[in-house]
Amino acid sequence: VQPSVSLRGSTVEGCNGGGVSATSCTVSLDGNEISGNAGGGVTATSCTVSLDGNEIIGNAGGGVSATSCTVSLDGNEIIGNAGGGVYLASSAFTLVNNVIALNGGPTATHGGVSIFQAQAGSSLEFNTVVGNDAQAVEGGIVCYQAFTVGSSIVVQNQDGDLSALCSSTHSFTTASGDPLFVGSGDYHILPGSPCIDAGDPGSSLDHDIDGQARPLGTGPDIGADEAM
């Protein structure tokens, strides 16, 4: 039986190392603030990782880094981490309803999301990936093998939203126009957004980043937010 780590409603802030680091265990983080740490926000190797409703903000390393893991990220805000947003290597993952914004920088190895050797059954859909940056690669989502991004807003990322091996379906990129965010760091979408009702009509996802029901209209909205 793997050892386990569980945190709910806690603050992990200002640590000299990373916020949460785990190897060969089960990690469950729900509703925590993990911010301002000198290393990464959450780093896991050979773990089962579940992150739900966390704020992973302003860490000096990456927001979330997982290697050889099984990963579920739902409803997290992963914002302003200097080492990049989410790094997934040799892992099986499900990413839904996350806002991944303003991560990385001109000298960062990773921007918004980096995917290396996604394992069978992995999915990334209904996320909002905005304003990320990385050195020498696309700032948005970088796929090192062929991978399809679904029903996601991927906009305003430096040097490109999607790398050549990333394809997308039912998604909205910078080339699509303006998604009509509320603004001032609020990535909810406004009434009249072209993302409304334009997500995958076959999706079974029944909630958004705020826990509100999907869909509310004729189809689910693209991105992490289902507009009210």
N, C-alpha and C positions, 0 to 999 in steps of 0.2 A: 504494500500500500504506500503510495506516495505521501510524503509529508505535505501539509497544506498551510497556506497563508491567506487570511481573510481580513480585509479592512472595510469598514462601512462608516461613512460619515466622518472621516478623520481628515486631519491636515498633516501633510508631510512637506515641510517647507524649510528652505535654507540649510539643508544638510551639506557637509563638505564633500561627500560623495554623491551618488545618485539617490533618487527618492526611494524606489523599491527595486531590489535586485534579487532574482531567484534562479535557482538551478535545480532541476529534477524534482519539481514539486507542483502542486496545484495552487494557482493564484486566483483569488476572487476579490476584486476591488469594486466597490459599489458606492457611488456618491461621495467620493473623496476629492479633496483639493491637493494636487501634487505639483508644487510650484517653487521656482527660485532655487532649485538645487544645483550644486556645482557640477554634477554629472547628468546622466539621463533621468527622465521621469520614471519610466518603468522599463526594466531590462530583464529578459527571461531567456533561459536556455533549457531545452528539453523539458518543458513544462506544459501543463494545461492551463490556459490563461483566459479568464473572463473579466472584462472591464465594462462596466455599465454605469453611465451617467456621471463620469468623473470629469473634473477640470484638470487638465495636464498642461500647465501654462508656464512659459518663461524659464524653462530649465536650460542649463548651459550645454547639455548634451541633447540627444534625440528625445522626442516625446515618448514613443513606445518602440522598443526594439525586441524582436522575438526571433530566435533561431532554433530550428528543429522543435517547434511547438505546435500545439493545437490552440488556435486563438479565436476568441469571440469579442468583438468590439461593437458596442451598441450604445448610441446616444452620448458619446463623449465629446468634449470640446478640447481639441489638441491644438494649441495656439501659441505661437511665438517662441518655440523651442529652437535654440541656436543650431543644434545638430541635425535638425530635420524633424518631420512630423512622425511618420510611421515607417519602420524598416522591418520587412518580413522576409526571412531567409529559410528555405527548406521547411516551410510550415504549411499546415492546412488552416485556412482562416475564413471567417465570416465577418465582414465589416459592413454595418448598416447604420444609418442615421447619425453619422459623425460629422462634426465640423472640424476640418483640418486646414488651418489658416495661418499665414504669416510665419511659417517655419523656415529654417535654414537661413541662407544668406549667400552673398557672392563667393565666399570661400568654403561653403559647406559641401560635404560630399553628397548629402541627401536633401531633397526639398520636401514636398508634401508627402508622397508615398513612394517607397521603393519596394519592388516585388522581385525576389530572386528565387527561382525554382519553387513556384507555388505548387502545393501538393493537390492531388485529385479532390474535387468537390469544393475548392476554394471559391469564394465570391466576394465581390466588392460592388455594392449597389446602394442607391439612395444615400449617398454622401455628398457633402459640399466641400470642395477642395479649392481654396482661394488664396492668391497672393503669396505663394511660396516661391523659394528661390534656391538654386544650387549651382555649384561650379561645374561647368562643362557638360551638364545634362539638363534636360527639361526640368523646370521647377515644380511642375504639377505632379503627375504620376509617371514613374519610370518602370517599365516592364522589361526584364532581362530575358524573358522568354515570352512567347505569344500568350496574351491574356485579354479577356474582355471585361470592360468596366460597364456596369449597367445603371441606368436611371440616376446619374450623378451630375451635379453642377461642378464643372472643372474650368475655372475662369481666372484670368488676370494673373497667371503664373509666369514668372520670368522665363524667357527662352523656350516657352511652349507649355501646353497643358498636358499633352500625352506624348510619350516617346513612340518611336516607330513600331515597336512590337505590341503596343497597347491599342486595341480596337475598342469601340464603344457602341452601345445600343441604347436608345431612348435617353440619351444624355444631352447636356447643354454645355458647350465650350465657348471660349472667347469669340470664335468665329461665328457663333450663333447669334451674338448680340448682347444685350443687357438683360440679366436675369431679374432685375428689379429687386435688389435687397433693400431692407429697411434702411441700412446704412449706419455709419458711425460704429462699426464693429459688430453690428447686429445682422446676422446672416439669415434671418427669416426673410421670406419673400412676401412682397406686397400684392394686394389684389391687382389683377391685370398682368401679373408676371406670365411670360410665355411658358414657364415651367409648370404652370398649373394644369393638372389633368393629363400631362404629357409623358408620365412615367410608364413603365411596362404594365400594360393592362392585365397581364397574366400573373403578376406578382401576388404572393400570398402574405406579404408583409402587412401587418394590421395596425401599426403605430408609427409615430415619428419621433424626433429627438425630444419632444416635450411630453411624450406619452399619449398624445392625442391620436384619435383613430385615423387610419387610412383605409380606403380613400374616402374623402368627403364629397367629391364630385363624381364626374363620369369616369375618372381614372385617378390613380395616385399621382401626386406631384413629384417632379424631378427634384432630387436633393434631399437633405436631411429634414427639411421642414414641410409639413402639410399645411398649406395656408388655410386660415380660418375664414 
